[in-house]
């Protein structure tokens, strides 16, 4: 439990599925996805050090890498453009969209000598400066610009007031516990407080807070034992809008007609609405079930006896990456929900 009276993300997922009516878990689909991911783990196509695979992420494994992760995850939300606009950023001769566009913008700013990793800079950065740094190649501002400015300013202030300007010091305080770091993030950094209420129960989804924990873990692996979280497997998947879409495409989630009528082109769900919370909660629950099924297969199926344990956060990254690789086919078959908010 992260906050008194609020269920943890894993508990929230179970509760939401048990009390929901719009999204159901398909056990046959869970089994098929579990086999697909185990095969990827067996042949090495799913990498254990998932964080290190994107070329935009820092490879230094030091305090600056942790600060980079913190800054990027502070503004890691809502990259899809409004109608008639486009959001893409070029860096190193390549054009990037979505989350990777923010990574590219941060790297471009660092290369230009802008001290974006400084907590003092974060605290005092103006709307104009942040707009210029994150502006797309097409000249459009990043969505939710003002919300991103507030998140950056607030994060910089808290880093200076409580952690001597370094998010690394927050990691040290976690004492190698992913859950303790998650608690510290939610307690201290307002923009990461991703909560909702469902069927009279307070629930937590915590997409960005958990992805920050996972990214810190990935960035420090093999470099600094401070990030060797002994309970990293307790981090759930990162509930957003693309992963449930891909899980529905892969057959692990079944959408009701009522839900399909509420999502799709031009339609938006309000943050905290029944449909939105159900989609996100079901994503957490189904990924936990996929992990449980993989563990069962590893114990009972000789094909996978020597395959290492795969965590829920790795399931997320695998499914998220699958969606990007098969975007055209996925889009044809399953709509994704759009919610404009700071939590994903």
C-alpha positions in Angstrom: 0.0 0.0 0.0 1.5 3.3 -1.2 -0.9 5.6 0.6 -3.3 4.8 3.5 -6.6 3.5 2.1 -5.3 3.2 -1.5 -4.7 -0.2 -3.1 -1.3 -0.8 -4.7 -1.2 -1.0 -8.5 -1.3 -4.8 -8.4 -4.1 -4.9 -5.9 -5.9 -2.2 -7.9 -5.7 -4.2 -11.1 -7.3 -7.2 -9.5 -10.1 -5.1 -7.8 -10.9 -3.3 -11.0 -11.2 -6.5 -13.1 -13.4 -8.1 -10.4 -15.8 -5.1 -10.2 -15.6 -4.0 -13.9 -17.9 -4.8 -16.8 -16.2 -3.3 -19.9 -13.0 -5.3 -20.2 -12.4 -9.0 -19.5 -9.3 -11.1 -19.3 -9.1 -13.9 -21.9 -7.3 -16.8 -20.3 -6.6 -18.5 -23.7 -5.0 -15.3 -24.9 -3.0 -15.0 -21.7 -1.5 -18.4 -22.4 -0.6 -17.6 -26.0 1.1 -14.3 -25.0 2.9 -16.1 -22.2 4.3 -18.6 -24.7 5.2 -15.9 -27.1 7.2 -13.9 -24.5 8.9 -17.0 -23.1 10.1 -17.9 -26.6 11.5 -14.4 -27.0 13.3 -14.8 -23.7 14.6 -18.2 -24.8 16.0 -17.0 -28.1 17.3 -13.7 -26.7 15.1 -11.4 -28.7 13.9 -9.9 -25.4 16.8 -8.4 -23.6 17.2 -8.4 -19.9 18.7 -4.9 -19.9 15.7 -3.5 -21.7 16.5 0.1 -20.7 19.8 0.0 -22.6 18.4 -1.0 -26.0 17.1 2.4 -27.2 19.9 4.4 -28.7 18.7 7.6 -27.0 19.1 6.4 -23.4 22.4 7.3 -21.6 24.8 4.4 -21.1 27.0 5.9 -18.5 25.3 4.3 -15.5 26.2 7.3 -13.3 24.4 10.1 -11.4 23.9 12.1 -14.6 22.2 9.0 -16.2 19.8 8.9 -13.2 19.1 12.6 -13.4 18.5 12.2 -17.2 16.0 9.4 -16.4 14.3 11.6 -13.8 13.9 14.6 -16.1 12.6 12.5 -19.0 10.1 10.6 -16.8 8.9 13.8 -15.3 7.5 14.8 -18.7 6.8 11.3 -20.0 3.1 11.7 -20.8 0.6 12.5 -23.6 2.8 12.8 -26.7 0.0 12.2 -29.3 -0.7 15.3 -31.2 -4.0 17.2 -31.5 -5.8 16.9 -34.8 -4.0 18.8 -37.5 -0.7 18.9 -35.6 2.4 16.7 -35.6 4.9 16.0 -32.9 8.3 14.7 -34.0 11.9 15.6 -33.0 15.1 14.8 -35.0 18.4 13.9 -33.4 21.5 12.2 -34.8 20.1 12.1 -38.3 16.9 10.3 -37.2 13.3 11.5 -36.6 11.5 10.3 -33.5 7.9 10.4 -32.3 6.1 9.8 -29.0 8.3 9.2 -25.9 11.4 9.0 -28.0 10.9 12.5 -29.3 11.2 13.8 -25.7 14.4 11.8 -25.3 15.8 13.3 -28.5 14.8 16.8 -27.4 16.6 16.4 -24.0 19.7 15.0 -25.7 19.7 17.9 -28.2 19.5 20.4 -25.4 22.4 18.8 -23.5 24.5 18.8 -26.7 23.7 22.6 -27.1 25.1 23.2 -23.6 21.7 23.9 -21.9 22.0 22.6 -18.2 18.7 20.7 -18.3 19.9 18.1 -15.8 20.5 20.8 -13.1 17.8 20.9 -10.5 18.3 24.7 -10.3 17.6 25.0 -14.0 14.6 22.7 -13.7 13.2 24.8 -10.9 13.6 28.1 -12.7 13.0 27.1 -16.4 10.4 29.3 -18.1 7.6 28.3 -20.4 9.4 30.0 -23.3 12.6 28.0 -22.7 10.9 24.7 -22.2 8.7 25.3 -25.3 11.8 26.0 -27.4 13.6 22.8 -26.2 10.6 20.5 -26.8 9.2 22.1 -29.9 8.7 19.7 -32.8 10.5 19.8 -36.1 7.2 20.9 -37.6 7.1 23.9 -35.3 4.3 22.6 -33.0 4.6 22.9 -29.3 4.6 19.7 -27.2 1.1 18.8 -25.9 0.3 19.9 -22.4 3.2 22.4 -22.4 2.1 24.3 -19.3 1.6 21.0 -17.3 5.1 19.9 -18.3 6.5 23.3 -17.2 4.8 22.9 -13.8 6.1 19.3 -13.4 9.7 20.3 -14.3 9.6 23.3 -12.0 8.1 21.4 -9.1 10.5 18.5 -9.5 13.5 20.8 -9.5 12.3 22.6 -6.4 11.8 19.3 -4.5 15.2 18.0 -5.6 16.9 21.2 -4.2 14.8 21.2 -1.0 15.0 17.5 -0.1 17.7 15.7 -2.1 20.6 18.1 -2.5 19.6 18.6 -6.2 20.2 15.0 -7.2 17.6 12.3 -7.8 20.4 9.8 -7.2 20.2 10.8 -3.5 16.5 9.7 -3.5 17.6 6.4 -5.0 20.2 5.9 -2.2 17.4 6.5 0.4 15.4 3.6 -1.1 18.0 1.2 0.3 17.8 -1.1 -2.8 14.0 -1.4 -2.6 11.9 -0.7 -5.7 8.8 -0.3 -3.5 10.5 2.1 -1.1 11.7 4.2 -4.1 8.1 4.1 -5.4 6.9 5.4 -2.1 9.5 8.2 -2.0 8.5 9.3 -5.5 4.8 9.4 -4.8 5.3 11.1 -1.4 7.6 13.8 -2.8 6.8 14.5 -6.4 3.2 15.6 -7.0 3.0 14.9 -10.8 3.6 11.2 -10.2 0.4 10.7 -8.0 -1.6 8.7 -10.4 -4.7 7.7 -8.4 -8.4 7.2 -9.1 -11.5 5.9 -7.5 -13.4 2.8 -8.8 -16.5 1.3 -7.3 -16.0 3.2 -4.1 -12.4 2.1 -3.6 -9.3 4.3 -4.0 -6.9 2.7 -6.5 -3.4 3.5 -7.8 -2.2 3.0 -11.4 1.2 4.8 -11.0 2.4 4.4 -14.6 5.1 7.1 -14.5 6.3 6.5 -10.9 6.8 2.8 -11.7 8.5 3.4 -15.0 10.8 5.8 -13.3 11.8 3.0 -10.8 12.3 0.6 -13.7 14.3 3.1 -15.7 16.6 3.8 -12.7 17.0 0.1 -12.3 17.9 -0.4 -15.9 20.2 2.6 -16.1 22.3 1.5 -13.1 22.5 -2.2 -13.9 26.1 -3.3 -14.1 27.4 0.1 -13.0 26.2 0.9 -9.5 24.7 -1.5 -6.9 22.6 1.3 -5.4 20.1 0.4 -8.2 20.1 -3.4 -7.5 16.6 -3.4 -6.2 15.9 -6.7 -4.5 12.2 -6.5 -5.2 12.1 -5.2 -8.8 9.7 -8.0 -9.7 7.0 -6.3 -7.6 6.8 -3.4 -10.1 3.7 -3.9 -12.4 3.3 -3.0 -16.0 3.0 0.7 -16.9 -0.7 1.4 -17.5 -1.1 3.6 -20.6 -3.2 3.6 -23.8 -1.0 1.6 -26.2 -0.4 -1.5 -24.1 -4.1 -2.4 -23.6 -4.6 -1.9 -27.3 -1.8 -4.4 -28.1 -3.0 -6.8 -25.4 -6.5 -6.8 -27.0 -5.0 -7.3 -30.4 -3.0 -10.3 -29.1 -6.2 -11.8 -27.6 -5.4 -11.4 -23.9 -8.1 -8.7 -23.3 -11.7 -8.7 -24.6 -13.3 -5.3 -25.1 -17.1 -5.0 -24.7 -19.2 -3.3 -27.4 -20.0 -0.6 -24.9 -16.3 0.1 -24.5 -15.7 0.1 -28.2 -18.5 2.6 -28.6 -16.6 5.0 -26.3 -13.2 4.8 -27.9 -11.6 5.2 -31.3 -11.0 8.0 -33.8 -11.9 11.4 -32.5 -13.2 10.2 -29.1 -11.7 10.8 -25.7 -12.1 9.3 -22.3 -11.8 11.6 -19.2 -9.0 10.8 -16.8 -10.6 8.9 -13.9 -13.7 7.8 -15.9 -15.0 4.3 -15.5 -13.9 3.2 -18.9 -10.5 4.7 -18.6 -9.8 3.2 -15.2 -11.1 -0.2 -16.3 -8.8 -0.3 -19.3 -5.8 0.6 -17.3 -6.6 -1.7 -14.3 -7.3 -4.6 -16.6 -3.9 -4.0 -18.3 -2.2 -4.4 -14.9 -4.2 -7.5 -14.0 -3.6 -9.2 -17.3 0.1 -8.6 -17.3 0.3 -10.1 -13.7 -1.6 -13.1 -15.0 0.8 -13.4 -18.0 3.7 -13.5 -15.5 2.0 -16.1 -13.4 1.3 -18.2 -16.5 4.9 -17.9 -17.6 6.1 -19.0 -14.2 3.8 -22.0 -14.4 5.1 -22.9 -17.9 8.7 -22.6 -16.7 7.9 -25.1 -14.0 5.8 -27.5 -16.0 6.9 -27.2 -19.7 10.3 -28.7 -20.6 10.6 -26.2 -23.5 11.0 -23.4 -21.0 12.6 -25.1 -18.1 15.9 -23.2 -18.5 14.3 -19.8 -19.4 14.8 -17.1 -16.8 12.0 -15.3 -14.9 10.4 -12.5 -16.9 8.9 -9.6 -14.9 5.7 -7.7 -15.5 7.6 -4.6 -16.5 9.4 -6.7 -19.2 6.0 -8.0 -20.4 5.0 -4.3 -20.7 8.0 -3.4 -22.7 7.7 -6.4 -25.0 4.0 -5.7 -25.7 4.7 -2.0 -26.2 7.5 -2.8 -28.6 5.3 -5.3 -30.4 2.7 -2.6 -31.0 5.3 -0.3 -32.5 6.6 -3.1 -34.8 3.0 -4.1 -36.0 1.4 -0.6 -35.7 -0.6 -0.8 -39.0 -2.1 -4.2 -38.3 -2.9 -3.3 -34.7 -4.6 0.0 -35.7 -6.8 -1.8 -38.2 -8.2 -4.2 -35.6 -8.3 -2.4 -32.3 -8.8 1.3 -31.5 -6.8 2.8 -28.6 -8.3 5.1 -26.0 -7.2 8.7 -25.8 -7.0 10.5 -22.5 -5.3 13.9 -22.3 -3.6 14.0 -18.8 -0.2 14.1 -17.1 -0.2 10.5 -16.0 0.5 8.7 -19.3 
